[in-house]
Amino acid sequence: MWSVYHIKQPKVAAFTCWANVALALAVLTGLVLGLASAAQASEKDEASMASAARNTGSNSLIHSTSPYLLQHAHNPVDWYPWGGEALDKARAENKPIFLSIGYAACHWCHVMERESFENEQIAALLNRYFVSIKVDREERPDLDEVYMTATMMLNQGQGGWPMSVFLTPDLKPFFAGTYFPPEPRYGRPGFGDVVQRLAELWETERGRVVGSAEELASAMQGLRTVPGGEGTLTRETISKAAETVAQQFDRRNGGLPGGGTNKFPPCAAMALLLREYRHSQEAGSPNEDYLGLVKLTLERMARGGIYDQLGGGIARYSTDTKWLVPHFEKMLYDQAQVADIYLEAYQVTGERFYADVAADIFDYVITDLQLPEGGFCSARDADSEGEEGKYYVWTQAEVEEVLGKEDAGLFASYYDVSEAGNWEGRNILNVPRPPETVAKLNEISVEELERRLEPMRARLLTARAERMPPLLDDKVLTAWNGLMIASLAKGAQVLGVEEYAKAAERAADFVLGKLRKDGRLLRTYRAGTAHIPGFLSDYAFFIEGLLNLYEVTFEARWLRTAYELNETLIAHFWDEEGGGFFYTADDAEKLLVRTKDAGDQAVPSGNSAQLLNLYRLALLSGRKDWREKADRTLAAFAGQAAEHPLAYERLLCTADFQMSRPKEVAVVGPADAESTREMLRALHERFVPHKVIVLLDPAAREGIWLKDHVPLLEGKTMLDGQPTAYVCEDYSCRAPVTAAGALAAQLR
């Protein structure tokens, strides 16, 4: 399966190509009929163009820092990065633009490069008729969002990467698709034919092309911006939304079907169900169905091929309904979100299985994705040696060679290894049967099974490390680092593993040291260069990371920095007229559309993340203006969230936070005292998602700043020289307690 886009936005499903249908049909009809005019090109012209395309050197991408752009730096296509040089060239020569957007770990991006962008004849057509621009969607999510909208409008709601968009010189799209093979196949036109036909249309029917592009651009304005709203969400609305979400789950294999066979980890949907389960518990009638759906999904994911059974970590999605065959790339943002939901499942159930999966993901990230300087890399590719998944799969003979016949037999029984294989003649390791069943079949105990499997996994992992590894996309993105910092900090809280807090601190220090300039965040860093002004998601996710980091380390510098960045975010992204936040800053490059959206995709929306930040910060700081902005943001998107809950689960979780009378917990006592630590463990081990925590150590120098900036601490002292906890709601506090058990009782 190629070019998959994680579509959750409901309005996407309703996209129609009304603004451009005539042109799109004309193009595709011409291609299907064989492109007679393209076939008339003389052999002499073809040879001339092919000769002109030969490039033994490099193109303009050679100076980029993006691994994705550098992968194309030696193509015969005369690529340019997005910027003034390319855009000025298109306007000066009145040439249309071919905009190709993808990312370094994208399998089908690699395929299209090999097939088409290394093809000298196709490159010659592009170089002759178009200005070709290559964009890393992870560096420029603003461009990706704008032109993905156009792609989906032109393709009945379908999109993906590589994204292939053709623009007028003034950046208005007039034709778009995803992966195109070099010649017609898979029911898709050949890319060479597409390029030739579009070049002809630009020469012979330019007015029609430009007119259609104008109409499409106008339609995009309405689809990607949200007017100010005064909608409301109630507890009943959120409960109904959770019910709607639950009805969509696959009750055999877990997860949410994506309209086909692909399944992405539905982290936000499961988070919403867990919150509703908690409310049902409090009401005295636990909704076991909601908990059951979450447990089923998490168990099937962890035992499936989507999960790396040897090295830990989760792949981006499964290409089948049983979680067996992954799209093998490992994205940083997936590690963060998936680990987080396993932590919550552990808090709810107390079952160690979920804690172990979360810990394995964290260990993988720290081992494989964290740079020595502290920042987290973006991804591991799906491909190695030109084949998707080659690094991760095994033949039965390979397993036997490493483990020997006897051990290989037990390993194969547990991890579904056979001579025939379960995927293209090879084996994706997965656990289709419960350990109890495998142990019984092999006449051993479950404990003996695990004792024997552990060294086998280690030996196979060592053998796998000798293979050619997939590419590491080592650019550091502020937003994704923010997600990982938040998740690791939460892991340190829930699991009590100090290493996770230290890894999160190192990453936060890296971002603040390398990706903050003059008080503003930058988007991306690689090879000593940081650039591109930060977007809403960079600020929102990083602030969330800082807040979680404060609540595990209780170092005031993290909270102080969160306050500062929140002020910066509001100053440059806030929509005073309609409420909510724009994706780009007020002084950013002006694009076709300045988007404002709260729908979740592969990562949560910046508005949903910042909404929760504002509510947390307002509780801590006592700032009424921050609370008012949170309320206006929620109102702006409430109507859409109520109508389309499957696209707004993160926002619904935040609305639930706001409506659940969040607990404001102040702990006063020495940070290193065991009784203080016991209280903090009581706070973290339970699933209490609606809370903020602040710690005042009377002996700490930073206590002065905290007292001045956290009103919750006013008048809070230790009782009888004992560490003391205060649980407050709506600025009204219960009786202070000095024992962890008493604190736990107040949290229930």
Number of C-alpha atoms within 10 A of each C-alpha: 10 16 20 19 18 18 21 18 19 18 15 17 14 12 18 15 21 13 21 22 16 13 20 19 12 13 18 16 12 17 21 15 8 13 17 11 11 17 11 8 10 10 10 9 10 14 14 13 20 18 13 17 24 17 15 9 10 17 19 17 24 18 12 15 19 23 19 26 25 18 15 23 22 20 25 27 29 25 29 23 21 17 9 10 10 19 21 13 14 21 16 10 11 14 21 25 26 24 24 23 27 25 24 26 24 24 25 24 23 20 18 19 16 15 16 22 24 18 20 21 23 24 26 25 21 25 19 15 19 25 26 23 23 21 24 20 20 22 21 18 19 20 19 20 16 20 27 26 20 28 26 24 27 25 19 14 22 21 27 21 23 27 24 23 22 25 23 23 22 17 19 24 30 28 24 23 22 27 21 25 18 20 15 17 10 9 9 15 18 19 22 22 24 22 20 19 21 20 20 15 17 17 13 11 13 14 12 16 23 19 15 23 25 18 16 22 20 15 16 20 15 12 18 17 14 19 16 17 18 16 15 16 18 13 14 9 17 21 20 15 24 26 16 14 21 22 12 13 19 16 14 12 18 25 28 22 17 13 8 9 13 21 23 22 25 22 24 23 25 28 23 27 26 26 24 25 23 21 17 16 13 11 10 9 11 15 17 12 12 23 20 16 22 26 19 16 23 26 17 22 26 23 20 24 29 32 29 23 21 19 21 19 29 29 25 24 25 23 21 17 20 21 27 24 24 26 25 29 24 26 22 24 21 25 24 26 22 22 27 26 24 28 27 26 24 24 20 18 14 15 11 12 16 23 21 16 22 29 23 19 25 26 17 18 23 19 11 16 24 20 17 10 10 20 28 31 23 24 28 23 24 29 24 16 13 13 12 20 20 18 19 23 19 20 18 19 15 14 23 16 12 15 19 12 13 9 16 21 18 20 22 19 18 22 21 17 25 18 12 12 17 18 12 9 14 17 24 27 27 26 22 17 13 11 16 14 12 21 19 12 11 14 11 12 14 16 12 11 20 13 11 14 16 11 12 20 16 13 15 18 15 14 13 17 12 9 13 12 17 23 17 18 20 22 24 29 25 33 30 26 28 28 28 30 33 27 30 34 31 25 29 23 24 23 20 16 14 15 16 23 25 18 22 30 23 19 26 27 15 20 27 17 10 21 25 18 13 5 12 16 26 23 26 25 23 18 10 7 12 21 17 14 20 25 25 26 26 24 27 28 28 29 31 25 31 24 26 27 27 24 22 23 18 18 17 19 14 22 25 17 16 23 19 14 19 19 12 16 23 18 12 17 20 22 19 12 8 17 24 32 27 22 25 24 20 14 9 14 11 10 13 17 20 18 20 25 21 30 27 23 14 17 21 23 24 25 27 29 25 28 29 22 23 25 24 25 23 19 25 21 19 16 16 11 11 22 19 15 22 24 20 22 26 29 20 24 27 24 15 19 26 21 13 19 25 25 26 28 30 28 28 29 25 22 23 23 19 19 13 15 13 20 23 22 23 24 26 23 24 19 20 9 11 11 18 24 16 16 22 23 17 19 20 22 19 18 21 18 19 18 20 19 23 23 25 24 21 15 10 11 10 14 17 11 12 24 15 11 18 19 16 23 21 12 7 17 21 19 14 8 9 17 26 23 29 24 21 20 15 10 12 10 15 11 9 20 21 22 17 21 13 14 22 18 9 16 16 9
